[in-house]
């Protein structure tokens, strides 16, 4: 079986609940990242992202891995900014 057929076979083997779970995970990531940032993490356009969240296209393992990496990068930036704010409040202006 070729690679596209393998993907189709594995997608067909998923239950509706599993497909819904993947879409839910992707939608939550989009809420945190925003549509454009999430699409950029996947290397796709916003239109393709909508197709994934509307179940017109599947959400593959690599889609979830890429968006998870995007979330981790965003979280690191948020934590760095929170650290800068705390340092400023503590009077260590040079910590930024």
C-alpha positions in Angstrom: 0.0 0.0 0.0 1.4 3.5 -0.8 1.7 6.3 1.7 -1.5 8.1 0.7 -3.4 4.8 0.9 -2.0 4.1 4.3 -3.1 7.5 5.6 -6.6 7.0 4.1 -6.8 3.5 5.7 -5.7 4.8 9.1 -8.2 7.7 8.9 -10.9 5.3 7.9 -10.1 3.1 11.0 -10.7 6.1 13.4 -13.9 6.3 15.1 -16.1 9.4 14.9 -15.1 10.1 18.5 -11.4 10.0 17.7 -11.8 12.3 14.7 -13.9 14.7 16.9 -11.2 14.6 19.6 -8.5 15.6 17.1 -10.6 18.4 15.7 -11.2 19.6 19.3 -7.5 19.5 20.1 -6.8 21.6 17.0 -9.6 24.1 17.8 -8.3 24.6 21.3 -4.8 25.2 19.9 -6.3 27.8 17.5 -8.0 29.5 20.5 -4.6 29.8 22.2 -2.5 30.7 19.2 -4.9 32.5 16.9 -5.9 31.4 13.4 -2.9 32.9 11.6 -0.2 31.6 14.1 -1.7 28.1 14.1 -1.9 28.0 10.3 1.7 29.2 10.2 2.7 26.4 12.6 1.2 23.9 10.2 2.6 25.6 7.1 -0.9 26.1 5.6 -3.3 29.0 5.0 -6.2 30.0 7.2 -8.6 28.6 4.6 -7.0 25.2 4.8 -7.2 25.5 8.6 -10.9 26.1 8.5 -11.3 23.0 6.3 -9.6 20.9 9.0 -11.7 22.3 11.8 -14.9 21.8 9.8 -14.0 18.1 9.2 -13.6 18.6 5.4 -10.0 17.6 5.8 -8.4 15.3 8.3 -6.3 16.2 11.2 -3.2 14.1 10.9 -0.7 13.2 13.6 1.9 15.6 12.1 -0.7 18.4 12.2 -1.1 17.9 16.0 2.7 17.7 16.5 3.3 20.9 14.5 0.6 22.8 16.4 1.9 21.5 19.7 5.4 22.9 18.8 3.7 26.2 18.0 2.0 26.2 21.4 5.3 25.4 23.2 7.0 28.3 21.4 4.2 30.7 22.2 4.1 29.5 25.9 7.9 30.2 26.1 7.4 33.7 24.8 4.6 34.3 27.3 6.7 33.0 30.2 9.6 35.2 29.2 7.4 38.2 29.2 5.9 37.3 32.5 9.4 37.1 33.9 10.2 40.5 32.5 7.1 42.0 34.1 7.9 40.4 37.5 11.5 41.7 37.3 10.3 45.2 36.5 8.0 45.1 39.5 10.8 44.0 41.6 12.9 46.9 40.5 15.3 45.0 38.3 14.6 47.0 35.1 17.8 45.7 33.5 16.4 42.1 33.6 14.5 42.7 30.4 
